C-alpha cells in the first residue's frame, strides 16, 4: 500500500500545474486533465517503473496518453517526475516549445504521437505484444483512455487482440468522466456496460472510484500482477477539484482566464511545484540477438507475382535478421507474408481483419526497436490511413505492403481494386512509395525498406509478371528508376510506367520499333521519384511524355511525374520552347499593340 498523503499531494500538484500551464498558453484541455489527476498521481508515485534519466531503458514501463488532449496532465506528470522544469512546463503550446498541444516523441518520454482519438490504446497493445512474444521484457504497458474515444472501433480492435493474446503486461485505464466535447458521452457513467464490454473482449475489468486514491492503488497493483490484460474502469468527474468546473458542460478544450485560474488554484491549493520520488525498473537487458547478415535473396528466371516475391523476400530477411517482425491482416496466403513463417514463425503476428490494429501494432513494435512489415490488400489499407498519418507524426519507422493493386486483379471486382493507394501513401509526410514490376526488383526493394526509416509502402501485383531484371540488381535505390527501352538523345516519346504497366509499355514500344523511337522508364520509386531521369526524358523528347498507371488519375504516378517536372522548372522551359511563355506573350502583345490603329507605343 502506497503513501496516501503523497498521492493526494501529487494529485493536487498535477491539477494545479495543468491549470497553470494551460492558462498561460491561453488554450488547452485542463478539465480533461483534472479528471485523471488522481489516477496518474497514484500510477506515477506508486506503480510506474521508469528511469526518467534514461528514457530508452528497455526495462522501462510504457505510459501512453491515448487521450492525448490531456497533455497538460501529461506534461505536469513529467514536471512532477523531475524530467522537465517548471519553466519549461510554462512554455506549453508556445511556438518553438517541445510541449505541443498534443504529445509527440519530440519529447523523449513520449513513445508515440496521440491526439487522434482511439489510437494510443491499440499502439500500447503492440508494445505489449512485442514485450511478451519477441523481447520477453519485464515492462508493463499502461494507457490512459478517455471515455469519448471508447466509441472508436479501433479501441475494441485493440482490446480484442489484447484478450486473444492474453497480454498480462497490458492495462488500459478508462477515465470515465461522462462528458465529451459537446456534451455527454454515449454511455455517460454506465460503468457496468464498459466493464461487460471489456470482459467480453477477454480483458479483466476492475471497476473503481477514480478519485479514491486507495482504490486506485489497489487496482493498479492488481493489474500489475494479473494473468491477463486488465481494464481499470474508473468513474471520474470532469474538472474534478474545482467547484465551478466539476461535471459542467461547455468547458471542454477551454483554458481558464487569469481570474478563473486564481479562483481554481485557491480551491486546489496553490503551492510551489516539486519533484516527487518515483520507482525505477529492475536492471534488465534483452537477450543478445545474432548479428544481422546479408539476406540471401532468390534470383528469379521465370514469371512470378511480385506479391509472392515479397513473401519470399520476407523469409530471407527473417533468416538474416532477428529484429524483423511481420504482421498481416488475415490474408497472408494472398499477400504471401506467410512465407516469413518458414524462417521466423515466432515473429509472425496474425492480426486478423483489423487493419487499424495491425498498423497500430506495427507502430508499437518499432517503439521498442523492432523492424515491422505489415501487409494486407492495398484496398483495405485505406481503413488504417489515420494510423499511418499519425505514425508519420510519431516519426515512426514502419514498412507497409499493399497487394492486389489496381484493375489488373480482374474478376474480383472494384471493391478489391486499390486505385487510391498511391495517392494516399504519397500524401504522408516523408513517406517512401515503391512499386516494383518484377520479382528480382521486389526482393531488392524489400531489402531497402528494412534499412530505411520513416513510412515506406510497397505496392504489389496479384498476377505473375515476366522477369525483366537479372543483373545490376544492386543498383536499385530509393529515388531511382530504370530505362528499359530507348534512352537515346533523339527519342521521340517517353513512356513512364511502374509495376504491371511497365510490361505493357514495353510491349507498346516493341510494337512501334523502327517507326517511333520510344523511351520506357520504369519509375519503380514513385516517391521520391527520379526527377533527373524525368527531366532528361522531357528535354530529349520536347516534353512528349506518356504516363501509364493502374490507379486513378488523381494522386497517382502521373501526378508524381507532373509535380517533379514542375518543381524542376521544366514546365516553364517547355512553355518557352512552345512559344507560349510570358516572354512570348509580351512580344505578341507589343506586336499587336504597335500594329493596331491608335495603338500606344
C-alpha positions as CSV (number, residue, x, y, z in Angstrom):
1,X,0.0,0.0,0.0
2,X,1.4,3.4,-1.0
3,X,1.6,6.6,0.9
4,X,-1.9,8.1,0.5
5,X,-0.8,11.6,1.6
6,X,1.9,11.6,-1.1
7,X,-0.7,10.5,-3.7
8,X,-3.1,13.3,-2.7
9,X,-0.3,15.9,-2.7
10,X,0.8,14.8,-6.1
11,X,-2.7,14.9,-7.5
12,X,-3.2,18.4,-6.2
13,X,0.1,19.5,-7.9
14,X,-0.9,17.8,-11.2
15,X,-4.2,19.6,-11.2
16,X,-2.6,23.0,-10.3
17,X,0.1,22.6,-13.0
18,X,-2.5,21.6,-15.6
19,X,-4.4,24.8,-14.9
20,X,-1.3,27.0,-14.7
21,X,0.3,25.9,-18.0
22,X,-2.9,26.0,-20.0
23,X,-3.9,29.4,-18.6
24,X,-0.5,30.9,-19.6
25,X,-0.9,29.2,-23.0
26,X,-4.4,30.6,-23.4
27,X,-5.6,27.2,-24.7
28,X,-5.6,23.5,-23.9
29,X,-7.8,20.9,-22.1
30,X,-7.5,21.5,-18.3
31,X,-10.8,19.9,-17.4
32,X,-9.9,16.7,-19.2
33,X,-6.7,16.7,-17.3
34,X,-8.3,17.3,-13.9
35,X,-10.5,14.2,-14.1
36,X,-7.5,11.8,-14.4
37,X,-5.1,13.6,-12.0
38,X,-5.7,11.1,-9.1
39,X,-5.3,8.1,-11.5
40,X,-2.0,9.4,-12.8
41,X,-0.7,10.5,-9.4
42,X,-1.0,7.0,-7.9
43,X,0.4,5.5,-11.1
44,X,3.5,7.8,-11.1
45,X,4.3,7.7,-7.4
46,X,3.4,4.1,-6.7
47,X,3.4,1.8,-9.7
48,X,5.1,3.2,-12.9
49,X,8.7,1.8,-13.1
50,X,10.6,4.2,-15.2
51,X,14.1,5.7,-15.2
52,X,13.4,9.3,-16.2
53,X,17.1,9.9,-16.9
54,X,17.2,7.0,-19.4
55,X,14.0,7.0,-21.4
56,X,15.4,4.3,-23.8
57,X,16.0,1.9,-20.9
58,X,14.5,-1.4,-22.3
59,X,13.1,-2.3,-18.9
60,X,11.1,0.9,-18.5
61,X,7.3,0.7,-18.3
62,X,5.4,2.5,-21.1
63,X,2.7,5.1,-20.5
64,X,0.7,6.2,-23.4
65,X,-1.9,9.0,-23.2
66,X,-4.5,7.7,-25.6
67,X,-6.5,10.8,-24.6
68,X,-3.7,13.0,-25.9
69,X,-5.7,16.2,-25.5
70,X,-5.0,15.8,-21.7
71,X,-1.4,16.9,-22.5
72,X,-1.4,19.4,-19.6
73,X,-1.6,16.5,-17.3
74,X,1.0,14.5,-19.2
75,X,3.5,17.4,-19.0
76,X,2.6,18.1,-15.4
77,X,3.5,14.5,-14.7
78,X,6.9,14.9,-16.4
79,X,7.4,18.0,-14.2
80,X,6.5,16.1,-11.1
81,X,9.0,13.3,-12.0
82,X,11.7,15.9,-12.5
83,X,12.0,15.3,-16.2
84,X,11.3,18.9,-17.1
85,X,11.4,22.1,-15.2
86,X,8.6,24.4,-14.1
87,X,9.9,27.0,-16.5
88,X,9.6,24.6,-19.4
89,X,6.2,23.5,-18.4
90,X,5.1,27.1,-18.8
91,X,6.1,27.0,-22.4
92,X,3.2,24.7,-23.1
93,X,1.7,25.3,-26.6
94,X,4.1,28.1,-27.3
95,X,5.9,28.3,-30.7
96,X,9.2,26.5,-30.6
97,X,8.3,24.6,-27.4
98,X,8.5,20.8,-27.5
99,X,5.4,20.7,-25.2
100,X,2.9,20.8,-28.1
101,X,-0.8,20.8,-27.8
102,X,-0.9,17.0,-28.1
103,X,2.1,14.9,-27.2
104,X,4.7,13.8,-29.8
105,X,8.0,12.0,-29.5
106,X,10.0,15.2,-29.8
107,X,9.6,14.8,-26.0
108,X,11.8,11.8,-25.2
109,X,9.4,10.4,-22.6
110,X,6.6,10.2,-25.2
111,X,6.6,7.0,-27.2
112,X,4.1,8.0,-29.9
113,X,2.0,10.9,-31.0
114,X,-1.6,10.9,-29.8
115,X,-4.5,13.2,-30.1
116,X,-6.3,11.4,-32.9
117,X,-8.6,9.5,-30.5
118,X,-8.7,5.7,-30.5
119,X,-5.0,5.3,-31.4
120,X,-3.0,5.2,-28.1
121,X,-4.6,2.1,-26.8
122,X,-4.1,-0.1,-29.9
123,X,-0.5,1.1,-30.2
124,X,0.0,0.2,-26.5
125,X,-1.2,-3.3,-27.4
126,X,1.6,-3.5,-30.0
127,X,4.2,-2.5,-27.4
128,X,2.8,-5.2,-25.0
129,X,2.7,-7.8,-27.8
130,X,6.4,-7.1,-28.6
131,X,7.3,-7.3,-24.9
132,X,5.6,-10.6,-24.4
133,X,6.3,-12.5,-27.6
134,X,9.6,-11.1,-29.0
135,X,11.6,-9.5,-26.2
136,X,10.5,-11.4,-23.1
137,X,10.7,-7.9,-21.5
138,X,9.6,-7.2,-17.9
139,X,7.9,-3.9,-18.7
140,X,4.2,-3.2,-18.2
141,X,2.3,-1.0,-20.7
142,X,-0.3,1.5,-19.3
143,X,-2.6,3.6,-21.4
144,X,-4.9,6.4,-20.2
145,X,-8.0,6.3,-22.3
146,X,-10.8,8.8,-22.4
147,X,-14.5,7.7,-22.4
148,X,-15.3,9.6,-25.6
149,X,-12.8,7.6,-27.6
150,X,-14.4,4.4,-26.4
151,X,-16.9,4.9,-29.3
152,X,-14.0,4.3,-31.7
153,X,-13.9,0.8,-33.2
154,X,-10.1,0.8,-33.0
155,X,-10.3,0.7,-29.2
156,X,-12.2,-2.6,-29.4
157,X,-9.9,-4.0,-32.1
158,X,-7.1,-3.4,-29.6
159,X,-8.8,-4.9,-26.6
160,X,-9.9,-7.9,-28.7
161,X,-6.3,-8.5,-29.6
162,X,-5.1,-8.0,-26.1
163,X,-7.6,-10.5,-24.9
164,X,-6.8,-13.0,-27.6
165,X,-3.0,-12.8,-26.9
166,X,-3.5,-12.8,-23.1
167,X,-1.4,-9.8,-22.6
168,X,-0.9,-9.7,-18.9
169,X,1.6,-6.8,-19.4
170,X,-1.2,-4.5,-20.7
171,X,-3.5,-2.3,-18.7
172,X,-6.0,0.2,-20.1
173,X,-7.2,2.9,-17.7
174,X,-10.7,4.2,-18.7
175,X,-11.2,7.8,-17.5
176,X,-15.0,7.8,-17.4
177,X,-15.7,11.4,-16.7
178,X,-19.1,11.4,-18.5
179,X,-18.6,14.5,-20.7
180,X,-17.2,14.7,-24.2
181,X,-16.6,17.8,-26.3
182,X,-20.1,18.9,-26.9
183,X,-21.9,17.2,-24.0
184,X,-22.5,13.7,-22.5
185,X,-20.7,10.7,-23.9
186,X,-22.6,7.7,-25.3
187,X,-22.7,5.7,-22.0
188,X,-22.1,8.5,-19.6
189,X,-21.4,6.8,-16.2
190,X,-22.7,3.4,-17.0
191,X,-19.7,1.6,-15.7
192,X,-21.4,-1.8,-15.8
193,X,-21.6,-1.7,-19.6
194,X,-18.0,-0.6,-20.0
195,X,-17.0,-3.5,-17.7
196,X,-19.1,-6.0,-19.6
197,X,-17.6,-5.0,-22.9
198,X,-14.1,-5.2,-21.6
199,X,-14.8,-8.7,-20.2
200,X,-16.4,-9.8,-23.5
201,X,-13.2,-9.0,-25.3
202,X,-11.2,-11.1,-22.9
203,X,-9.9,-8.4,-20.5
204,X,-10.4,-8.4,-16.8
205,X,-12.4,-5.3,-15.7
206,X,-11.6,-3.6,-12.4
207,X,-14.3,-1.0,-11.6
208,X,-13.3,1.8,-9.2
209,X,-13.9,5.3,-8.0
210,X,-11.3,7.2,-10.0
211,X,-10.8,9.7,-7.2
212,X,-10.3,7.3,-4.3
213,X,-6.5,7.0,-4.2
214,X,-6.6,3.9,-2.0
215,X,-8.9,2.1,-4.5
216,X,-6.7,3.3,-7.4
217,X,-3.6,2.0,-5.6
218,X,-5.2,-1.4,-5.1
219,X,-6.4,-1.6,-8.7
220,X,-3.0,-0.8,-10.2
221,X,-1.3,-3.4,-8.0
222,X,-3.9,-6.0,-9.1
223,X,-3.4,-5.1,-12.7
224,X,0.4,-5.4,-12.5
225,X,0.1,-9.0,-11.2
226,X,-2.8,-10.2,-13.3
227,X,-2.5,-13.2,-15.5
228,X,-4.2,-11.5,-18.5
229,X,-5.0,-8.0,-19.8
230,X,-6.8,-5.6,-17.5
231,X,-9.0,-2.6,-17.9
232,X,-9.5,-0.3,-15.0
233,X,-12.9,1.3,-15.4
234,X,-12.7,4.5,-13.3
235,X,-15.6,6.7,-12.6
236,X,-14.3,10.3,-12.6
237,X,-15.6,13.8,-12.7
238,X,-14.5,16.2,-15.4
239,X,-13.0,19.3,-13.9
240,X,-12.5,17.5,-10.5
241,X,-11.1,19.7,-7.8
242,X,-12.6,23.0,-8.9
243,X,-16.2,23.6,-7.9
244,X,-17.2,25.7,-10.9
245,X,-15.8,23.2,-13.4
246,X,-16.9,19.9,-11.9
247,X,-19.2,18.0,-14.2
248,X,-20.1,21.2,-16.1
249,X,-20.8,21.2,-19.8
250,X,-19.2,23.8,-22.1
251,X,-15.7,23.7,-20.6
252,X,-14.1,21.1,-22.9
253,X,-10.9,22.5,-24.6
254,X,-11.2,25.8,-22.8
255,X,-8.4,27.3,-20.7
256,X,-9.2,29.3,-17.7
257,X,-8.6,33.0,-17.7
258,X,-6.3,34.6,-15.1
259,X,-9.1,35.3,-12.6
260,X,-10.7,31.9,-13.1
261,X,-7.3,30.3,-12.6
262,X,-6.7,32.2,-9.4
263,X,-10.0,31.0,-8.0
264,X,-9.4,27.4,-9.1
265,X,-5.9,27.3,-7.6
266,X,-7.2,28.7,-4.4
267,X,-9.5,25.7,-4.2
268,X,-6.9,23.2,-5.1
269,X,-4.1,24.6,-3.0
270,X,-1.6,26.6,-4.9
271,X,1.8,25.5,-3.6
272,X,5.1,25.6,-5.4
273,X,5.6,22.5,-7.6
274,X,8.2,20.0,-6.5
275,X,9.7,16.7,-7.7
276,X,8.3,13.5,-6.3
277,X,10.2,10.2,-5.8
278,X,9.3,7.6,-8.4
279,X,10.2,3.9,-9.0
280,X,12.9,2.6,-11.3
281,X,12.7,-0.7,-13.1
282,X,15.0,-3.6,-12.0
283,X,18.1,-3.9,-14.2
284,X,17.4,-5.9,-17.4
285,X,18.8,-6.2,-20.9
286,X,17.2,-8.1,-23.7
287,X,18.9,-11.3,-24.8
288,X,21.6,-10.6,-27.3
289,X,20.5,-11.1,-30.9
290,X,22.6,-12.7,-33.6
291,X,24.4,-10.1,-35.7
292,X,22.4,-9.2,-38.8
293,X,23.8,-10.7,-42.0
294,X,23.2,-10.1,-45.7
295,X,19.9,-11.8,-46.7
296,X,20.2,-14.5,-49.3
297,X,17.8,-13.2,-52.0
298,X,16.5,-15.6,-54.6
299,X,17.2,-14.9,-58.2
300,X,14.2,-15.4,-60.4
301,X,14.2,-16.5,-64.0
302,X,10.5,-17.4,-64.6
303,X,7.5,-15.1,-64.3
304,X,6.3,-14.6,-60.7
305,X,3.9,-12.4,-59.0
306,X,5.5,-9.5,-57.1
307,X,3.4,-10.4,-54.1
308,X,5.0,-13.8,-54.0
309,X,8.4,-12.3,-54.3
310,X,7.5,-10.0,-51.3
311,X,6.8,-13.1,-49.2
312,X,10.0,-14.9,-50.1
313,X,12.0,-11.7,-49.5
314,X,10.5,-11.5,-46.0
315,X,11.6,-15.1,-45.4
316,X,15.1,-14.2,-46.4
317,X,15.0,-11.2,-44.1
318,X,13.7,-13.3,-41.3
319,X,16.6,-15.7,-41.6
320,X,19.1,-12.9,-41.7
321,X,17.8,-10.5,-39.1
322,X,16.3,-11.3,-35.7
323,X,14.8,-7.8,-35.3
324,X,12.4,-8.1,-38.2
325,X,8.7,-8.9,-37.4
326,X,5.8,-9.4,-39.8
327,X,2.2,-8.6,-39.3
328,X,-0.7,-9.5,-41.7
329,X,-4.5,-8.9,-41.8
330,X,-5.6,-12.5,-42.3
331,X,-4.7,-12.5,-45.9
332,X,-1.1,-13.8,-45.6
333,X,-1.8,-16.6,-48.1
334,X,-2.5,-13.9,-50.7
335,X,0.0,-11.3,-49.7
336,X,2.4,-14.2,-49.2
337,X,3.5,-12.7,-45.9
338,X,3.0,-16.3,-44.6
339,X,6.3,-17.2,-46.2
340,X,8.0,-15.4,-43.3
341,X,6.9,-18.2,-41.0
342,X,9.2,-20.6,-42.9
343,X,12.2,-18.9,-41.3
344,X,10.8,-16.9,-38.3
345,X,7.4,-18.3,-37.2
346,X,7.8,-16.9,-33.7
347,X,8.0,-13.3,-35.2
348,X,4.9,-13.6,-37.4
349,X,1.8,-11.9,-36.0
350,X,-1.7,-12.7,-37.3
351,X,-3.7,-9.5,-36.8
352,X,-6.9,-10.8,-38.4
353,X,-9.3,-8.5,-40.2
354,X,-8.3,-5.5,-38.1
355,X,-6.2,-3.2,-40.3
356,X,-6.2,-0.4,-37.8
357,X,-4.9,-2.7,-35.0
358,X,-2.3,-4.1,-37.5
359,X,-0.8,-0.7,-38.3
360,X,-1.1,0.3,-34.6
361,X,0.8,-2.8,-33.5
362,X,3.5,-2.1,-36.1
363,X,3.9,1.4,-34.7
364,X,4.1,0.0,-31.2
365,X,6.7,-2.6,-32.1
366,X,9.0,-0.1,-33.7
367,X,8.9,1.9,-30.4
368,X,10.9,-1.0,-28.8
369,X,13.4,-1.3,-31.7
370,X,11.9,-3.9,-33.9
371,X,11.6,-3.7,-37.8
372,X,7.9,-4.3,-38.6
373,X,6.5,-5.1,-42.0
374,X,2.7,-5.1,-42.2
375,X,0.6,-6.3,-45.2
376,X,-2.9,-6.6,-46.4
377,X,-4.8,-6.0,-49.7
378,X,-3.9,-2.4,-50.8
379,X,-7.6,-1.5,-51.0
380,X,-8.1,-2.3,-47.3
381,X,-5.0,-0.4,-46.1
382,X,-7.2,2.7,-46.6
383,X,-9.0,1.8,-43.3
384,X,-5.9,2.4,-41.4
385,X,-4.9,5.6,-43.1
386,X,-5.2,7.8,-40.0
387,X,-2.9,5.4,-38.1
388,X,-0.4,5.8,-41.0
389,X,-0.8,9.6,-40.9
390,X,-0.2,9.7,-37.1
391,X,2.7,7.3,-37.5
392,X,4.5,9.9,-39.5
393,X,3.8,12.5,-36.8
394,X,5.3,9.9,-34.4
395,X,8.4,9.7,-36.5
396,X,7.8,6.0,-36.6
397,X,9.5,3.6,-39.0
398,X,7.1,1.1,-40.4
399,X,7.0,-0.8,-43.6
400,X,3.7,-1.4,-45.3
401,X,2.8,-3.6,-48.2
402,X,-0.5,-3.4,-50.2
403,X,-1.1,-6.3,-52.6
404,X,-3.8,-6.9,-55.3
405,X,-3.4,-3.3,-56.5
406,X,-5.3,-1.8,-59.5
407,X,-7.7,-3.1,-62.1
408,X,-5.3,-5.9,-63.0
409,X,-6.7,-8.0,-60.2
410,X,-9.6,-8.7,-62.6
411,X,-12.7,-10.7,-61.8
412,X,-12.8,-9.8,-58.0
413,X,-14.4,-6.5,-59.0
414,X,-14.0,-2.9,-58.0
415,X,-14.3,-3.3,-54.2
416,X,-11.0,-5.2,-54.2
417,X,-9.2,-2.9,-56.6
418,X,-6.8,-0.4,-54.9
419,X,-7.0,2.6,-57.1
420,X,-6.3,5.2,-54.5
421,X,-3.4,3.8,-52.5
422,X,-0.6,5.6,-54.3
423,X,-2.3,9.0,-53.7
424,X,-2.9,8.0,-50.0
425,X,0.6,7.0,-49.3
426,X,2.3,9.8,-51.4
427,X,0.4,12.3,-49.2
428,X,2.0,11.0,-46.0
429,X,4.8,13.4,-44.9
430,X,8.2,11.9,-45.5
431,X,6.9,8.7,-46.9
432,X,8.6,6.4,-49.4
433,X,6.4,4.7,-52.1
434,X,7.8,1.8,-54.2
435,X,6.1,-0.1,-57.0
436,X,8.1,-3.0,-58.4
437,X,7.5,-4.6,-61.8
438,X,9.3,-8.0,-61.3
439,X,10.3,-10.4,-58.6
440,X,14.0,-9.6,-58.5
441,X,13.3,-5.9,-58.2
442,X,10.8,-6.6,-55.5
443,X,13.3,-8.5,-53.4
444,X,15.9,-5.8,-53.5
445,X,13.3,-3.1,-52.7
446,X,12.1,-5.1,-49.7
447,X,15.7,-5.2,-48.5
448,X,16.0,-1.4,-48.9
449,X,12.8,-0.9,-46.9
450,X,14.3,-2.8,-44.0
451,X,17.1,-0.3,-43.9
452,X,15.0,2.8,-44.5
453,X,13.4,5.0,-41.8
454,X,10.0,6.6,-41.9
455,X,6.9,5.3,-43.5
456,X,7.5,3.1,-46.6
457,X,4.9,1.5,-48.8
458,X,5.4,-1.3,-51.3
459,X,2.6,-1.9,-53.9
460,X,2.5,-5.5,-55.2
461,X,0.6,-7.1,-58.0
462,X,-1.6,-10.2,-58.0
463,X,-0.8,-11.6,-61.4
464,X,2.5,-13.1,-62.5
465,X,4.8,-10.7,-64.3
466,X,7.8,-11.5,-66.6
467,X,11.3,-11.2,-65.2
468,X,12.7,-8.0,-66.5
469,X,15.9,-7.7,-64.4
470,X,18.6,-10.3,-63.9
471,X,21.7,-8.1,-63.5
472,X,22.6,-4.8,-61.9
473,X,20.1,-5.6,-59.1
474,X,22.3,-3.8,-56.5
475,X,21.7,-0.6,-58.4
476,X,18.0,-0.3,-57.4
477,X,17.6,2.5,-54.9
478,X,15.0,4.7,-53.3
479,X,14.6,7.6,-55.6
480,X,15.8,5.7,-58.7
481,X,14.3,4.5,-62.0
482,X,15.5,2.3,-64.9
483,X,15.3,2.9,-68.6
484,X,14.2,-0.3,-70.1
485,X,13.7,0.8,-73.8
486,X,15.3,3.6,-75.7
487,X,17.4,6.2,-73.9
488,X,18.9,7.9,-76.9
489,X,19.1,11.7,-77.2
490,X,16.7,11.6,-80.2
491,X,13.9,9.6,-78.5
492,X,10.6,10.9,-79.8
493,X,8.4,9.9,-76.9
494,X,9.0,8.8,-73.3
495,X,6.6,6.4,-71.6
496,X,6.7,6.5,-67.8
497,X,5.3,3.4,-66.1
498,X,5.6,1.4,-62.8
499,X,4.6,-2.1,-61.7
500,X,2.4,-4.1,-64.1
501,X,2.2,-1.2,-66.6
502,X,5.9,-1.4,-67.3
503,X,5.4,-4.6,-69.2
504,X,2.6,-3.1,-71.2
505,X,4.7,-0.1,-72.0
506,X,7.5,-2.4,-73.2
507,X,5.0,-4.3,-75.5
508,X,3.9,-1.0,-77.0
509,X,7.5,0.3,-77.5
510,X,8.4,-3.0,-79.2
511,X,5.4,-2.8,-81.5
512,X,6.4,0.6,-82.9
513,X,10.1,-0.1,-83.0
514,X,11.6,1.2,-86.2
515,X,8.8,3.7,-86.6
516,X,8.8,5.7,-83.4
517,X,11.7,6.0,-81.0
518,X,10.2,5.3,-77.6
519,X,11.9,5.6,-74.2
520,X,10.3,3.5,-71.5
521,X,11.1,4.5,-67.9
522,X,10.4,2.1,-65.0
523,X,9.6,4.6,-62.3
524,X,9.6,2.0,-59.5
525,X,10.3,4.7,-56.9
526,X,7.1,6.7,-57.1
527,X,8.1,8.8,-54.1
528,X,10.8,10.1,-54.1
529,X,10.6,9.9,-57.9
530,X,13.7,10.1,-60.1
531,X,13.4,13.8,-61.2
532,X,16.7,13.7,-63.0
533,X,15.6,10.9,-65.3
534,X,12.2,12.6,-65.9
535,X,13.8,16.0,-66.8
536,X,16.2,14.3,-69.2
537,X,13.3,12.5,-70.9
538,X,11.3,15.7,-71.1
539,X,14.1,17.6,-72.7
540,X,15.1,14.8,-75.1
541,X,11.5,14.4,-76.4
542,X,10.4,18.0,-76.3
543,X,8.0,17.3,-73.5
544,X,6.3,14.4,-75.1
545,X,5.6,12.2,-72.1
546,X,3.1,9.5,-71.7
547,X,2.3,8.2,-68.2
548,X,0.7,4.8,-67.8
549,X,-0.7,3.7,-64.5
550,X,-3.1,1.3,-62.8
551,X,-4.6,3.9,-60.5
552,X,-7.0,6.8,-60.6
553,X,-5.6,9.8,-62.3
554,X,-5.7,11.9,-59.1
555,X,-2.7,11.4,-56.9
556,X,-1.0,8.6,-58.8
557,X,2.1,8.2,-60.9
558,X,1.1,10.9,-63.4
559,X,0.7,13.5,-60.6
560,X,4.1,12.4,-59.2
561,X,5.7,13.0,-62.7
562,X,4.0,16.4,-63.2
563,X,4.9,17.6,-59.7
564,X,8.6,16.6,-60.2
565,X,8.8,18.4,-63.6
566,X,7.1,21.5,-62.2
567,X,9.4,21.6,-59.3
568,X,12.4,21.2,-61.6
569,X,11.2,24.2,-63.7
570,X,10.8,22.0,-66.8
571,X,7.2,23.2,-67.3
572,X,8.5,26.8,-67.7
573,X,11.2,25.7,-70.1
574,X,8.7,23.8,-72.2
575,X,6.3,26.7,-72.3
576,X,9.1,28.9,-73.6
577,X,10.0,26.3,-76.2
578,X,6.4,26.1,-77.4
579,X,6.2,29.9,-77.7
580,X,3.6,30.4,-75.0
581,X,5.6,31.6,-72.1
582,X,5.3,35.1,-70.5
583,X,8.1,36.3,-72.7
584,X,6.4,35.3,-75.9
585,X,3.1,36.7,-74.7
586,X,4.8,40.1,-74.0
587,X,6.3,40.1,-77.5
588,X,3.0,39.2,-79.1
589,X,1.1,41.9,-77.1
590,X,3.7,44.5,-78.2
591,X,3.5,43.5,-81.8
592,X,-0.3,43.7,-81.8
593,X,-0.4,47.0,-80.0
594,X,2.1,48.5,-82.3
595,X,0.3,47.4,-85.5
596,X,-3.2,48.4,-84.5
597,X,-4.9,51.8,-85.2
598,X,-4.3,54.2,-82.3
599,X,-2.0,51.8,-80.6
600,X,0.0,53.1,-77.7
601,X,3.7,52.9,-78.4
